[in-house]
Amino acid sequence: MSKTDISQRLARLMREHGVSQSGLSRGCCVPQPTINRILNEKTKEPRRESVIRIAGFFNVTPESLYQESNEVREESDAVARVYDQFKSLRPNQQKKVLGWVMKDLESD
């Protein structure tokens, strides 16, 4: 991850949601100076706890703050394709697939 990745993504999210540094700080309980250091690229690797709180405020995954936009889009596209395929199954087939998934999850 280049150090600008998280700062650019955070700046974009703040712009899209119309949130100031102080507003984000109040909303996610991360100190405003920490947010400022992330945005100004003075903090190269923010603490995981801060990233989790910031991501939670914007209702995104912490990983999405680090991933390239096209990586996130590719993952979303893959999930959408699986969902579309699942929806095209007959109800008895859906039940069978969910049974396999649940069985696999229980074995982990």
C-alpha positions as CSV (number, residue, x, y, z in Angstrom):
1,M,0.0,0.0,0.0
2,S,1.4,3.4,-0.8
3,K,0.9,5.9,1.9
4,T,-1.4,8.0,-0.2
5,D,-4.0,5.2,-0.7
6,I,-5.7,5.6,2.6
7,S,-5.5,9.4,2.6
8,Q,-7.0,9.6,-0.8
9,R,-9.8,7.2,0.0
10,L,-10.5,9.0,3.3
11,A,-10.6,12.4,1.6
12,R,-13.0,11.0,-1.1
13,L,-15.3,9.5,1.5
14,M,-15.3,12.7,3.5
15,R,-16.1,14.8,0.4
16,E,-18.9,12.4,-0.7
17,H,-20.5,12.5,2.7
18,G,-19.9,16.2,3.4
19,V,-18.0,15.5,6.6
20,S,-15.3,17.7,8.1
21,Q,-12.3,16.5,10.0
22,S,-13.9,17.5,13.3
23,G,-17.3,16.0,12.3
24,L,-15.6,12.7,11.5
25,S,-13.6,12.9,14.7
26,R,-16.8,13.4,16.8
27,G,-18.6,10.7,14.8
28,C,-16.0,7.9,15.1
29,C,-14.1,8.9,18.2
30,V,-10.8,9.2,16.5
31,P,-8.9,12.3,17.5
32,Q,-9.0,15.1,14.9
33,P,-5.2,15.4,14.8
34,T,-5.0,11.7,13.9
35,I,-7.4,12.2,11.0
36,N,-5.4,15.3,9.9
37,R,-2.2,13.3,9.9
38,I,-3.8,10.6,7.8
39,L,-5.1,13.1,5.3
40,N,-1.8,14.9,5.1
41,E,0.1,11.7,4.8
42,K,2.1,12.3,8.0
43,T,0.8,9.0,9.4
44,K,1.9,6.2,7.0
45,E,0.2,3.3,8.8
46,P,-2.7,4.4,11.0
47,R,-3.5,2.1,13.9
48,R,-5.9,-0.6,13.0
49,E,-8.4,0.5,15.7
50,S,-8.6,4.0,14.1
51,V,-9.1,2.5,10.7
52,I,-11.9,0.3,12.0
53,R,-13.6,3.2,13.6
54,I,-13.3,5.4,10.5
55,A,-14.6,2.6,8.3
56,G,-17.5,2.0,10.6
57,F,-18.5,5.6,10.4
58,F,-18.7,5.4,6.6
59,N,-20.2,1.9,6.7
60,V,-17.4,0.5,4.6
61,T,-14.9,-2.3,5.4
62,P,-11.5,-1.4,6.8
63,E,-10.0,-3.2,3.9
64,S,-11.7,-1.0,1.4
65,L,-9.7,2.0,2.8
66,Y,-6.5,0.2,1.7
67,Q,-7.6,-1.6,-1.5
68,E,-7.5,-0.1,-5.0
69,S,-11.0,1.0,-6.1
70,N,-10.9,-1.6,-9.0
71,E,-10.1,-4.4,-6.5
72,V,-13.1,-3.5,-4.4
73,R,-15.2,-3.2,-7.6
74,E,-14.0,-6.7,-8.8
75,E,-14.9,-8.2,-5.4
76,S,-18.4,-6.6,-5.6
77,D,-18.8,-7.8,-9.2
78,A,-17.9,-11.3,-8.2
79,V,-20.4,-11.3,-5.3
80,A,-23.1,-10.0,-7.6
81,R,-22.4,-12.7,-10.2
82,V,-22.7,-15.4,-7.5
83,Y,-25.9,-13.9,-6.2
84,D,-27.4,-13.7,-9.6
85,Q,-26.6,-17.3,-10.3
86,F,-28.0,-18.3,-6.9
87,K,-31.3,-16.3,-7.6
88,S,-31.6,-18.2,-11.0
89,L,-31.8,-21.5,-9.2
90,R,-35.1,-23.2,-8.3
91,P,-36.0,-23.1,-4.6
92,N,-35.0,-26.7,-4.0
93,Q,-31.6,-26.1,-5.6
94,Q,-31.1,-22.9,-3.5
95,K,-31.9,-25.0,-0.4
96,K,-29.4,-27.6,-1.5
97,V,-26.7,-25.0,-2.1
98,L,-27.3,-23.3,1.2
99,G,-27.1,-26.7,2.9
100,W,-23.6,-27.3,1.3
101,V,-22.5,-23.9,2.4
102,M,-23.7,-24.3,6.0
103,K,-22.1,-27.7,6.2
104,D,-18.8,-26.3,4.9
105,L,-18.9,-23.4,7.4
106,E,-19.6,-25.8,10.3
107,S,-16.6,-27.9,9.4
108,D,-14.2,-24.9,9.7
